[in-house]
Amino acid sequence: MSGTSEGPTPAADLSRPTITESDISAPPRTEREEPPSPPSYRSVFTAAPLAMAVVDREGRVVSANSTLAALLGRAPDTLVGAAAADLVDLSSDARAWHAYREVLRGRQAKLRCTRRLKHPEGHSLWVQVSVAPLPADAGGTHDGPGVLLSVADVSARRELQARLHYLQMHDPVTRLPNRTLFFERLTAALEAESYERSGTGRIGLCSLDLDGFKAINDALGHRVGDRLLAAVAERLTLCAEEAGRSRTGTPLVARLGGDEFALLVEDSTGTEQLADLAESVLGAIQDPFEVAGQRLSVSASIGVVERHAAGTTPTALMQAADTTLYWAKADGKSRWTLFDPERNAHRMTRQALASTLRPAVDRGEFTLEYQPLVGMEDDRVHGVEALVRWNHPQFGTLTPNRFISIAEEDGSIVQLGRWVLRTACRQARRWQVELPTEPPIFVSVNVAVRQVWDSDLVADVAETLTETGLAPQLLQLELTESAVMGSAGRPLQALKALSDMGVRIAIDDFGTGYSNLAYLSRLPVSVLKLDGAFVRGFTYEDRDETPSPADEAIVEAMVQLAHRLGLTVTAECVETAAQATRLRRIGCDTGQGWLYSRPVSPDRISELLGTPGVQADVVGNP
C-alpha cells in the first residue's frame, strides 16, 4: 500500500479535564435549582385530546374544551350553560339518568356508560361517557367542585365489534344467520311475553335438508358445493320474502350446518301457513341451478312443525322438526311432512324400548309362553312353539312384534335369542323328564337371520343341547321364508350343520316371501309353516263370510309339493273346527292356532300333555 507515514499519535493526557463546547455555552450552575412549576389544571383541561366539560351540581356545563365541541359538532360557546345530560343523551336511559343524578348529588362515585349520539352532520356517533367528581383544587364552580364529564369516541371500536359479531352470527358461505343466531332468535321468540297480548301465540318451523347434495359435493368439489348452497340460500330468502309480503312478518332463514336449513315463522297462523311455505320452498328448490357452467338438480325434504309457543322449548321444537324431517326422508324424500304427535309417541316408545332392551335380558324381564302344535290326525300335542314376552316395567307385557325388530336393528337379538334358546330347551327337557310322552314333544324356537350372521349359532345350539340334555331331534328352529330363501355362504352352511346335527329346520310364514320352490329342494329344511293368511281364506261353516277357493287350491298344492319333497306341513292361525277339517282333508300334518290354544305358560302346557283330543274348549281360551 503506497503513501507516507506520519508516525505515532501522542497519547492523551488523562490527568487534565476535557473542556467541551457545551461547557462553554451552558449558563453557570447554581448550587440549588428550583424545579419548573407544573402546568395549571386549566391549561391541561383546555389542551387535552379527550373531550371534557366541567359540570356544576345542577347539571349545567360551566366550561368545555374545544375537543368536546369538535366531537359534538357544535361551537364551543354554545356548550356553556347547556344541560350536560342532553349533550350526551343520558336522560333517555332510566338507569343512566338515575346514576348521573346520584353522581351530581355526591351519592355515587362515578358513572360510565356508552351512548349513541346523532351528529349534526347526520351520521351516528358512539361515545363512552364518564362522569366523576372534580378534584377540589381544580378550580371548581360557583357552587362547589362540581363534576368532570369526559366523552370518548368509540365509534370505530363499536363498528369493529359489530363486524365481528356479524361474522360470528352469520354463515360465511351463504351469508345467512347461522345456528347460533337462529337459536338466539328462536329462544327470544318463545320467551317473548307479547305472544298472548298482541300476537297469535303460535310458532312454526320448517327444517329443510337437501336431497342429493352430498353426491354433487363429492363429485364436483367443495367449491361448487358452496356455490350451490349460496344459490339455494338466495331462493329460500326469496320464498321467505314472498311469504312475508302476504302475511305479517318475514320468516327467518338460517343455515344450521352442512346442507341443512331452517325457516322460523313467528306468530304463525296455523299449519296451513307452514304448509304453503313448505310447498313454495319445494317448488323453488326443484328448479335446476346454474352453477359453474353446469346445470345441477337437487330436491328438498322438509319437516314442518307448528304449535302453541306456550310450554314449548327450543330443544323440544328442534327435536320435533328433526324427527319430522327424518319422516320426510323415510317416506321417499322430495316432500314435506307435518309433525304427528301420535307417530312421534310411537317413535319415543320405540326409542325407550331400544335403550332398555339389552339390560332387560340381564334383569330377567323376559319370559316365554308356549303355543301347542297339534297333530291333525290324532289331535295330540306334538310340539310347542316358544314365544317370548317382555314384561316391561313401564309399558306392560309386550309381544314380539313390539321389540324383535328393534333387537334385530341394534344387534341385541343375539343376546336375547341365546336366552330364548336355552330357556326353551331347558323347559322342553323338564317336560320330557317329568311328563314323558310317546313320542316326546319337541320345542320350536324362532331364529333371526342376524343371529346366523353375528354369532356362531351352530356352537350356541350344540352347547345348549349339551347343557340341557335335550336330544337334537326335539329342537326345531324357525326362520322366516325371506331369511332362508336365497341363503348362501355362512347362513346356508350353518343350516346344513344344524340339520346334520339332527336339529329340524322350519320355514316360518311360508307363502308370503320369495317362494322359490326350485331352491327349496336344496335347503336342509324339514318343515313348512303355512302363513295364516291362506288359512283365513278357507270356507267357514259358522261364519257368514265368502270363502276363497284360490287359497284352498294354493294350500293343497303346497301341501302336496312339500310331501313330495319329504317335508311336513304346519298350518298357522287355525281358529275354527271347519278350517281344521279342511286342512285335515288336504293332508296338513299339524295345526297351530286359537282353536287349540292361545300361547300359555309352561304350567298350562304341563296340564295339556298326554291329554287326547285337545280342542278349543279344552285347551284354548284359558
Secondary structure, 3 states (H helix, E strand, C coil): CCCCCCCCCCCCCCCCCCCCHHHHHCCCCCCCCCCCCCCCHHHHHHHCCCEEEEECCCCEEEEECHHHHHHHCCCHHHCCCCEHHHHCCCCCCHHHHHHHHHHHCCCCCCEEEEEEEECCCCCEEEEEEEEEECCHHHCCECCECCEEEEEEECHHHHHHHHHHHHHHHECCCCCCECHHHHHHHHHHHHHCCHHHHHCCCEEEEEEEEEECHHHHHHHHCHHHHHHHHHHHHHHHHHHHHHHHHHCCCCCEEEEEECCEEEEEEECCCCHHHHHHHHHHHHHHHHCCEEECCEEECCEEEEEEEEEECCCCCHHHHHHHHHHHHHHHHHCCCCCEEECCHHHHHHHHHHHHHHHHHHHHHHHCCEEEEEEEEEECCCCCEEEEEEEEEEEECCCEEECHHHCHHHHHHHCCHHHHHHHHHHHHHHHHHHHHHHCCCCCCCEEEEECCHHHHHHCCHHHHHHHHHHHHCCCHHHEEEEEEHHHHCCCCCHHHHHHHHHHHHCCEEEEEEECCCCCCHHHHCCCCCCEEEECHHHHHCCCCCCCCCCCCHHHHHHHHHHHHHHHHCCCEEEECCCCCHHHHHHHHHHCCCEECCCCCCCCECHHHHHHHCCCCCCCCCCCCCC
